Amino acid sequence: MAYKISDACISCGSCADTCPQEAISEGDGQYVINPDKCISCGACAEQCPMSAISEE
């Protein structure tokens, strides 16, 4: 199950830097996770300072 970034995202980019699959990119106003690339490792959720990332 892929992870999802909520509206609490402040676009700091720490999640994108952490993702081993490069599944996270800057979207319109906040970062987004490509569910086809996400391997649900949770590295992004652990790194997020706003706790804005959770499993769908």
N, C-alpha and C positions, 0 to 999 in steps of 0.2 A: 504494500500500500504506500503510495507516494505521500510526501509531505506537502504542506501548503503554507504559504505566508499570509498572515492576516493583515488587516488595516493598521495594526499597531507598528508595522514596519516603518523605520525612520530612514531607510535607504543608506545605511552605513556601509554596506558591502562586506561585512565580516562573514556572512554566510557564503557568499560567492567565492571568497578567498579560501574557505574551508572545504568546499565540496570537491570530493575526489573524482566525480564524474563530470564536472563542469556543467551541471544541470541547472544552475541558477544564473539568471541574467537580469540586468536592469530593465524593468518594465516602465510603464507610464505611471510615474509617481511612487512606485515601490518595486522591489525585486520580485521576481516570479520564478517558480520551479517548473521545469519541463518534466511532466510525469513520465514521459517515455524514457528519459535518461536517469531519473531518480532511482536509486537502489535501496532507499529507505534505511540508510545507515545511521541517520540521526546526528551526524556531525554538525550539520547546519543548525539544528535546534539547540544543541549544546553550546554553540558559539554565540547565538543571538542574544544581545544584551537586553532586548525588549521582550523576550519570550514570545515572539510573534510567529514562531514556526511550530506546527504540530502536524500529526498524522491526520489525513483526511478521514 
